[in-house]
Amino acid sequence: GLGSVFDVLLANARLVLGVSGAAVLAIATLAVKRLIDRATSPRDEGDPKAEQKSLEESWQDLALIKTTLKPPKKQRREDLSEPLLSPARSLVPGEAPNPSGCTAPLAAPQVKSSPLRCLTLQEKLLSHSSQLAVPEIQASLVPQLARSICTQLQNFLRSKFPELPFGRLFLSGALLDGLEVLAADHIHLMLPVVLDSGLWNLISGEDTVVRNPQYWMIKRINLGYFPRGCSPWDRFIVGRYLSSSVLNETLHKLLVASINWPAIGGLLGCAIHPMVASRELKLEVKHDQVELSITLFPVVEMEDKVLLAVPPEGLVENLWLESFYRAEVSRVKELDASDSGARQLCLRILNGVCRSQPSLHKLGGSPLTHVVLHLSDAATDWAEESLADRFQQVLEELVASLEKGVLLSYFNPKINLFSGLLEEEIDEMGFVLYRAISEPEVLL
């Protein structure tokens, strides 16, 4: 029947079409043969599954025929006789023949390209650090404006509260310590609160209901011998403790409602606006050449502690936050002076990174300084030539600390500097820095 005819065709196809052509023909012939056999063979009329199976097999066979490769085009004998190279150009009368038998192509002008040189991380860090400098006009004008405002505020406090022994106001911040980067747009104004050590005593936050060693309480003592009213600060007592919240509220009302800032601003050539809605004691200063934010901090210095009137959010209003800023800067400069190190340079670069990356803002300043100080105890080589290694090491240490959610204070290992961060903030910081470990350049 038809099957024997196909077999004869396939047997002689190799002689006519060659090996590849015979293979293609065999695939197509086999598919057609299966279609014919299926069409002529009896099938079970009452079996819908058999009918469905037969239909699916037909689709497969048709797909097999459609996807069969076309046989390669047979090469013509004329193609074999064509030269591989184009014929030579005919000789123009009077032109000397080329002895090599071919025409010389026009030489294209060759531009010698210098090989591209990839900068190392060390070179990129040094180059980036040169772009972090605060504009000169800001570096000179901001401290000048802040000191003028400081003088005006000091005079007003002495006239308004002559009975309160406030110390002399002074400026503080990264700008004054050479650690500020990019812009000088904020500065701190410290207001010393002078206490009599015979009437006041410090109590660690660990020994209170908050159980937080970063905070302290200032307790009024010796009330039996020196009853309330003997200390000028007794007016700010809440439950026998000097309340940072009550003191801040008094100063906030003073800044907002009692001081004639338009007149002072006109005298200094700028506009000064107290921030009414802020919990902080903050002034916004606008000058033709700079815009500045000044934050006022009442500060108590007792028993080698520096305490700021920055109570945590919540119902506890008698807490004072311990500040390590002065000790941090002093220690970093001391270490750099002892070994000609680049810790301050590394900190400026890292602070610039945190300032330019919104998700890393809360890492800038104190947390970075504590990481650098911890690493200074382990890594002795802080020369500028090792800046890239130390920079990479700081990133790795930050990622490890974020994974644990713990960054211990260099000056008090009981304090976790990450305790105030939300879990979402830690995750976002960790994601950015984890990527930067393998590719630090993304931060620059």
C-alpha positions as CSV (number, residue, x, y, z in Angstrom):
1,G,0.0,0.0,0.0
2,L,1.0,3.6,0.6
3,G,3.4,2.5,3.4
4,S,5.5,0.5,1.0
5,V,5.6,3.4,-1.5
6,F,7.0,5.7,1.2
7,D,9.6,3.1,2.2
8,V,10.8,2.9,-1.4
9,L,11.0,6.7,-1.6
10,L,13.0,7.0,1.6
11,A,15.4,4.3,0.5
12,N,16.2,6.1,-2.7
13,A,16.1,9.7,-1.2
14,R,19.7,9.5,0.0
15,L,20.9,9.0,-3.5
16,V,18.9,11.9,-4.9
17,L,18.9,14.5,-2.0
18,G,22.0,13.6,0.0
19,V,22.1,12.9,3.7
20,S,20.6,16.1,5.1
21,G,17.9,16.3,2.5
22,A,16.9,12.7,3.1
23,A,16.7,13.3,6.8
24,V,14.3,16.3,6.3
25,L,12.2,14.2,3.9
26,A,12.1,11.3,6.3
27,I,10.6,13.5,9.1
28,A,8.0,15.0,6.9
29,T,7.1,11.6,5.3
30,L,6.8,10.0,8.7
31,A,4.4,12.6,9.9
32,V,2.2,12.3,6.8
33,K,2.3,8.5,7.0
34,R,1.1,8.7,10.7
35,L,-1.8,11.0,9.6
36,I,-2.9,8.6,6.8
37,D,-2.6,5.5,9.1
38,R,-4.7,7.2,11.8
39,A,-7.3,8.2,9.2
40,T,-7.7,4.7,7.8
41,S,-7.5,2.8,11.1
42,P,-10.8,2.1,12.9
43,R,-11.5,4.0,16.1
44,D,-13.9,3.7,18.9
45,E,-16.8,5.9,18.1
46,G,-18.1,6.0,21.7
47,D,-14.8,7.0,23.3
48,P,-14.5,10.8,23.5
49,K,-11.1,10.6,25.1
50,A,-9.8,8.6,22.1
51,E,-11.1,11.3,19.8
52,Q,-9.5,14.0,21.9
53,K,-6.2,12.1,21.9
54,S,-6.3,11.6,18.2
55,L,-6.9,15.4,17.7
56,E,-4.0,16.3,19.9
57,E,-1.7,13.9,18.1
58,S,-2.7,15.4,14.8
59,W,-1.8,18.9,16.1
60,Q,1.6,17.6,17.2
61,D,2.2,16.0,13.8
62,L,1.2,19.1,11.9
63,A,3.5,21.2,14.2
64,L,6.2,18.7,13.3
65,I,5.7,19.2,9.6
66,K,5.6,23.1,10.0
67,T,8.8,23.2,12.1
68,T,10.8,20.9,9.8
69,L,13.8,22.7,8.5
70,K,14.0,23.5,4.9
71,P,16.7,21.6,3.0
72,P,19.8,23.6,2.4
73,K,20.0,25.4,-0.9
74,K,22.0,23.4,-3.4
75,Q,25.1,25.2,-4.5
76,R,25.1,26.0,-8.2
77,R,28.1,25.2,-10.3
78,E,28.2,28.8,-11.5
79,D,28.7,29.9,-7.9
80,L,31.8,27.8,-7.6
81,S,33.3,29.5,-10.6
82,E,32.9,33.1,-9.2
83,P,36.1,34.7,-7.9
84,L,36.3,35.3,-4.1
85,L,37.9,38.8,-4.6
86,S,36.4,41.6,-6.7
87,P,38.2,42.2,-10.0
88,A,41.1,44.6,-10.0
89,R,40.5,48.1,-11.2
90,S,41.5,48.7,-14.9
91,L,44.7,50.6,-15.4
92,V,44.3,54.2,-16.4
93,P,46.6,55.3,-19.3
94,G,49.8,56.9,-18.0
95,E,49.4,55.3,-14.5
96,A,52.3,53.1,-13.3
97,P,51.3,49.5,-12.6
98,N,51.3,48.4,-8.9
99,P,54.0,45.7,-8.6
100,S,52.0,43.9,-5.9
101,G,49.1,43.4,-8.3
102,C,46.6,45.2,-6.1
103,T,45.7,48.8,-5.4
104,A,46.8,50.4,-2.1
105,P,43.8,51.6,-0.1
106,L,43.7,55.2,1.1
107,A,45.3,55.2,4.6
108,A,42.7,56.5,7.1
109,P,44.1,58.8,9.7
110,Q,44.7,56.9,12.9
111,V,43.8,58.5,16.2
112,K,45.9,57.2,19.0
113,S,43.5,56.8,21.9
114,S,44.9,56.8,25.4
115,P,43.8,53.8,27.4
116,L,41.1,54.6,30.0
117,R,42.3,54.4,33.6
118,C,40.0,53.4,36.3
119,L,40.3,55.3,39.5
120,T,40.9,53.3,42.7
121,L,38.6,53.7,45.7
122,Q,41.3,55.6,47.5
123,E,41.6,58.1,44.6
124,K,37.8,58.5,44.4
125,L,37.5,59.2,48.2
126,L,40.2,61.8,48.1
127,S,38.6,63.4,45.0
128,H,35.2,63.3,46.7
129,S,36.5,64.9,49.9
130,S,37.6,68.0,48.0
131,Q,34.0,68.5,47.0
132,L,32.7,68.5,50.6
133,A,34.1,71.8,51.7
134,V,31.6,74.4,53.1
135,P,31.4,77.5,50.9
136,E,33.8,80.1,52.2
137,I,31.0,82.8,52.6
138,Q,29.0,80.4,54.8
139,A,32.0,79.3,56.8
140,S,32.7,82.9,57.8
141,L,29.2,84.5,57.9
142,V,27.3,81.8,59.8
143,P,29.4,81.9,63.0
144,Q,29.4,85.7,62.9
145,L,25.6,85.8,62.7
146,A,25.2,83.2,65.3
147,R,27.5,85.0,67.8
148,S,25.6,88.3,67.3
149,I,22.3,86.5,68.0
150,C,23.9,84.8,71.0
151,T,24.9,88.2,72.4
152,Q,21.4,89.6,72.0
153,L,19.8,86.6,73.6
154,Q,22.3,86.7,76.5
155,N,21.5,90.3,77.2
156,F,17.7,89.6,77.1
157,L,18.0,86.7,79.5
158,R,19.9,88.7,82.0
159,S,17.4,91.5,82.0
160,K,14.3,89.1,82.0
161,F,15.6,86.6,84.6
162,P,18.3,88.3,86.6
163,E,17.7,85.8,89.5
164,L,18.5,82.7,87.3
165,P,22.2,82.0,87.1
166,F,22.5,81.2,83.5
167,G,26.1,80.7,82.3
168,R,27.6,82.4,79.3
169,L,26.0,81.2,76.0
170,F,28.4,79.6,73.6
171,L,28.2,78.0,70.1
172,S,28.7,74.4,69.3
173,G,28.5,72.1,66.3
174,A,30.4,70.4,63.5
175,L,31.1,73.7,61.7
176,L,33.2,75.0,64.6
177,D,35.1,71.7,64.9
178,G,36.0,71.4,61.2
179,L,33.7,68.5,60.6
180,E,30.9,70.2,58.7
181,V,30.4,69.3,55.1
182,L,28.6,70.7,52.0
183,A,26.7,73.5,53.8
184,A,26.8,75.5,57.0
185,D,23.0,75.7,57.6
186,H,22.7,74.7,61.2
187,I,24.5,75.5,64.5
188,H,23.8,74.8,68.2
189,L,23.6,77.5,70.9
190,M,24.3,76.1,74.4
191,L,22.8,77.8,77.5
192,P,24.5,76.6,80.7
193,V,22.3,76.0,83.7
194,V,24.5,76.6,86.8
195,L,23.4,74.4,89.7
196,D,24.7,74.3,93.3
197,S,26.1,70.8,93.8
198,G,25.0,70.9,97.5
199,L,21.4,71.2,96.5
200,W,21.2,68.9,93.4
201,N,22.3,65.3,92.7
202,L,22.3,63.1,89.6
203,I,20.4,59.9,89.3
204,S,21.1,57.5,86.4
205,G,18.3,56.6,84.1
206,E,19.1,52.9,84.8
207,D,17.8,53.5,88.4
208,T,14.5,55.0,87.2
209,V,11.3,53.6,85.6
210,V,12.7,54.4,82.1
211,R,15.6,52.0,82.5
212,N,17.6,53.9,80.0
213,P,21.3,54.7,80.8
214,Q,21.4,57.4,78.2
215,Y,19.2,59.7,80.3
216,W,19.6,61.2,83.8
217,M,17.5,62.8,86.4
218,I,18.5,65.8,88.5
219,K,17.1,65.5,92.0
220,R,16.7,68.3,94.6
221,I,18.4,67.2,97.8
222,N,18.8,68.5,101.4
223,L,15.3,70.0,101.5
224,G,15.3,69.6,105.3
225,Y,18.2,72.1,105.6
226,F,17.5,74.1,102.4
227,P,13.8,74.2,101.8
228,R,12.2,74.8,98.4
229,G,12.9,78.4,97.3
230,C,16.6,78.3,98.4
231,S,17.6,77.5,94.9
232,P,16.6,79.8,92.0
233,W,15.9,76.7,89.9
234,D,13.2,75.4,92.4
235,R,10.5,77.0,90.2
236,F,11.2,74.3,87.6
237,I,10.9,71.3,90.0
238,V,8.3,68.6,89.3
239,G,8.2,65.9,92.0
240,R,11.6,66.9,93.5
241,Y,13.3,66.7,90.1
242,L,14.5,69.5,87.9
243,S,12.2,69.3,84.9
244,S,13.8,69.7,81.5
245,S,10.3,70.0,79.9
246,V,9.2,72.9,82.2
247,L,12.4,74.7,81.6
248,N,12.1,74.3,77.8
249,E,8.4,75.5,77.9
250,T,9.5,78.7,79.7
251,L,12.3,79.4,77.2
252,H,10.0,78.5,74.3
253,K,7.5,81.2,75.4
254,L,10.3,83.6,75.8
255,L,11.6,83.0,72.3
256,V,8.2,83.1,70.7
257,A,6.4,86.0,72.5
258,S,8.9,88.1,74.5
259,I,11.8,88.9,72.2
260,N,11.6,91.5,69.5
261,W,13.2,89.5,66.7
262,P,12.3,91.9,63.9
263,A,14.2,94.6,65.6
264,I,17.2,92.4,66.3
265,G,17.1,91.1,62.7
266,G,17.0,94.6,61.3
267,L,20.1,95.5,63.4
268,L,22.0,92.4,62.1
269,G,20.8,92.6,58.5
270,C,18.7,89.4,58.5
271,A,15.3,88.1,59.3
272,I,14.9,85.9,62.4
273,H,11.8,83.8,63.0
274,P,11.2,81.6,66.1
275,M,9.7,78.2,65.3
276,V,6.4,78.3,67.0
277,A,5.2,74.7,66.3
278,S,8.4,73.0,67.0
279,R,9.1,71.2,70.4
280,E,12.7,72.3,70.0
281,L,14.0,75.8,70.9
282,K,14.7,76.8,67.3
283,L,15.3,80.0,65.3
284,E,15.3,80.3,61.5
285,V,17.6,83.0,60.2
286,K,17.5,84.2,56.6
287,H,20.3,86.4,55.3
288,D,20.9,87.6,51.7
289,Q,23.8,85.1,51.5
290,V,22.9,82.3,53.9
291,E,20.0,80.5,55.6
292,L,20.6,79.2,59.0
293,S,18.9,77.2,61.7
294,I,19.9,77.8,65.3
295,T,18.8,75.4,68.0
296,L,19.1,76.4,71.7
297,F,20.0,73.7,74.3
298,P,19.9,74.3,78.0
299,V,22.8,72.3,79.4
300,V,23.9,71.1,82.8
301,E,27.4,70.0,83.6
302,M,27.8,68.0,86.8
303,E,30.0,65.1,87.9
304,D,31.8,65.0,84.6
305,K,28.5,64.6,82.8
306,V,27.1,66.9,80.0
307,L,23.3,66.8,80.1
308,L,21.0,68.4,77.6
309,A,17.4,69.4,78.2
310,V,16.1,67.0,75.5
311,P,13.5,64.8,77.1
312,P,12.2,61.8,75.2
313,E,8.7,61.9,73.8
314,G,6.1,60.6,76.3
315,L,4.9,61.3,79.8
316,V,8.3,61.4,81.5
317,E,9.3,65.1,81.6
318,N,12.2,65.1,84.1
319,L,14.8,63.4,82.0
320,W,18.0,65.0,80.7
321,L,19.9,63.4,77.8
322,E,23.6,62.7,78.2
323,S,25.7,64.2,75.4
324,F,29.1,62.8,74.3
325,Y,29.7,65.3,71.5
326,R,32.5,67.2,73.2
327,A,34.2,63.9,74.3
328,E,33.8,62.5,70.8
329,V,35.4,65.4,69.0
330,S,38.2,65.7,71.5
331,R,39.1,62.0,71.3
332,V,39.1,61.9,67.5
333,K,41.4,64.9,67.3
334,E,43.6,63.5,70.0
335,L,44.0,60.3,68.1
336,D,44.7,62.0,64.8
337,A,47.3,64.2,66.4
338,S,49.1,61.2,67.9
339,D,49.5,59.2,64.7
340,S,48.9,61.8,61.9
341,G,45.7,59.9,61.2
342,A,42.8,60.6,58.7
343,R,39.9,59.9,61.1
344,Q,38.5,63.4,60.7
345,L,38.8,63.1,56.9
346,C,37.0,59.8,57.0
347,L,34.3,61.3,59.2
348,R,33.8,64.2,56.8
349,I,33.3,61.8,53.9
350,L,30.9,59.6,55.8
351,N,28.9,62.6,57.1
352,G,28.7,63.8,53.5
353,V,27.4,60.5,52.4
354,C,24.7,60.5,55.2
355,R,23.7,64.0,54.4
356,S,23.2,63.3,50.7
357,Q,21.4,60.0,51.3
358,P,18.0,60.7,53.0
359,S,17.7,57.1,54.3
360,L,21.1,57.5,56.2
361,H,20.4,60.9,57.8
362,K,20.1,59.5,61.3
363,L,23.5,57.7,61.0
364,G,25.4,61.0,60.6
365,G,27.2,62.6,63.4
366,S,27.5,60.8,66.7
367,P,26.9,57.1,65.5
368,L,29.6,57.4,62.9
369,T,32.0,58.9,65.3
370,H,31.5,56.1,67.8
371,V,32.1,53.5,65.0
372,V,35.4,55.2,64.1
373,L,36.5,55.3,67.7
374,H,35.7,51.6,68.2
375,L,37.7,50.8,65.0
376,S,40.6,52.9,66.2
377,D,41.0,50.5,69.1
378,A,41.3,47.6,66.7
379,A,42.9,49.1,63.6
380,T,46.1,51.0,64.2
381,D,46.8,52.2,60.7
382,W,44.7,55.4,60.1
383,A,47.2,57.1,57.8
384,E,45.7,58.8,54.7
385,E,47.1,56.1,52.5
386,S,44.8,53.6,54.2
387,L,41.7,55.7,53.9
388,A,40.0,53.3,51.5
389,D,40.5,50.3,53.8
390,R,39.2,52.2,56.8
391,F,36.2,53.6,54.9
392,Q,35.3,50.0,53.8
393,Q,35.8,48.8,57.3
394,V,33.4,51.4,58.7
395,L,30.7,50.3,56.2
396,E,31.1,46.7,57.2
397,E,30.9,47.6,60.9
398,L,27.8,49.7,60.4
399,V,26.1,46.8,58.5
400,A,27.0,44.4,61.3
401,S,25.6,46.8,63.9
402,L,22.4,47.3,62.0
403,E,21.9,43.6,61.6
404,K,22.0,43.3,65.4
405,G,20.2,46.6,66.0
406,V,22.9,47.5,68.4
407,L,25.6,50.1,68.3
408,L,27.3,50.5,71.7
409,S,28.5,53.9,72.9
410,Y,32.3,54.2,73.0
411,F,32.1,56.0,76.3
412,N,29.4,53.9,77.9
413,P,28.9,50.4,76.7
414,K,25.5,50.2,78.4
415,I,24.1,52.7,75.9
416,N,22.7,51.5,72.6
417,L,22.9,54.3,70.1
418,F,20.4,52.5,67.8
419,S,17.7,52.2,70.5
420,G,15.8,55.2,69.1
421,L,15.6,53.8,65.5
422,L,12.5,52.2,64.1
423,E,12.8,48.7,62.6
424,E,11.9,50.1,59.1
425,E,14.7,52.7,59.4
426,I,17.2,50.0,60.3
427,D,16.1,47.9,57.4
428,E,16.4,50.7,54.9
429,M,19.8,51.8,56.2
430,G,21.0,48.2,56.2
431,F,19.9,47.7,52.6
432,V,21.7,50.8,51.3
433,L,24.9,50.0,53.2
434,Y,24.9,46.3,52.4
435,R,24.9,47.1,48.7
436,A,27.7,49.6,49.3
437,I,30.0,47.0,50.8
438,S,30.6,45.4,47.4
439,E,30.4,48.7,45.6
440,P,31.4,51.6,47.8
441,E,31.4,54.1,44.9
442,V,27.6,54.2,44.8
443,L,27.7,56.3,48.0
444,L,30.0,58.9,46.5
